[in-house]
Amino acid sequence: MSKLDSALEGWQEEKRSAYLYRAVAMAEAGTPRQALFEELAHAAEEQSGIWAGVIQAEGGAVPPHFHPDIRARVVSRLTRHFRPRTLRPILTAMKVRGMSLYTAPQPHRMPLNVEEIGRRHQSSGAGNTLRAAVFGVNDGLVSNAALILGVAGAAADNDVVLLAGTAGLLAGALSMAAGEYISVRSQREMFEYQIGLEREELEQYPEEEAAELALIYAAKGIPKDEAEKLASRLFEDPERALDTLAREELGLNPDELGSPAKAAIASFLAFAAGAIIPLLPFATPFANRPLAVSIGLTGVALFSVGAVLSLFTGRQAVHGGLRMLLIGGAAGAATYFIGNALGVALG
């Protein structure tokens, strides 16, 4: 891309951002956030002026008027009818800054120096990975147990149940893996695109970017003078500044982005680990009553998963285990009786 084309694209991006900032400010009328987004709109207009200067310097013509594209007009209209918090992922993808204001409230105060920002941005990736694994196991366990019980209710042949359960395990695990791959890949592509634009703007007008960051910190409760000093110190290190801009302006968390392939494999294994539990008795020739053993194993696994999930919800382990056992048991019982009724009707 030539420098002129890049400047034209930058001008268009900043004009679109200003247009959307005004839409968000209108939706936030009467709240402290309104002033922030109005100032961000003004800053975006000034930055578009910088790009206009580059366009003229390269011998190009600055468009006389900005015409928002269909996507920007649709998002603007949606913003008027729904709260910006609801549209945060869409606004983030369109590079509307300040979306970190709509994330879950932090349990600690805002940082007042660069070192505190570094600590605050340490990832809780291990805990998130564990929780995702537990949910994956739970999904495989409940869905395949329900499938197996439904087929067992309709047909007493263990070979049929084994075939259906194996197909359910593979189909579910592959579906989960494909969905996770697409999700992580799309998220990563969005981040790479946004961070690329942010890096370019940081090189083009670092002072204006620092001013925007100071505005966001001020909107979060830091005194204006301290917010400006903090932003200035952050911008002494370009890489740290870029990382902070991604988090605070765009609401993106680079630490949460991983490898799409690894995420897909982990999702496949977690689902399969849960789905194989109710299936094992039917694949073992030593089980005399595979259905009863399957129900017993599934019940123990459901209680265990519920107990482990209580670590993330703060509830008592027994309460979480019993709740999961009740929900999973109800799903399994319903599919068994439905399968039994269909088996009788079709038999």
Protein Blocks (a to p, Z undefined) as FASTA:
>chain_A
ZZklmmmmmmmmmmmmmmmmmmmmmmmgoiaklmmmmmmmmmmmmmmmmmmmmmmmnopa
cdfbdcddfklmmmmmmmmmpcfklmmmmmmmnopghklmmmccdfbdcdfbfklmmmmm
pccklmmmmmmmmmmmmmmmmmmmmmmmmmmmmpmcfklmmmmmmmmmmmmmmmmmmmmm
mmmmmmmmmmmmmmmmmmmmmmmmmmlmmmmmmmmmmmnopafklmmmmmmmmmmpmklm
mmmmmmmmnopafklpccfklmmmmmmmmmmmmmmmmmmmmmpmklmblmlmmmmmmmmm
mmmmmmmmmmmnopafklmmmmmmmmmmmmmmmmmmmmmmmmmmmZZ
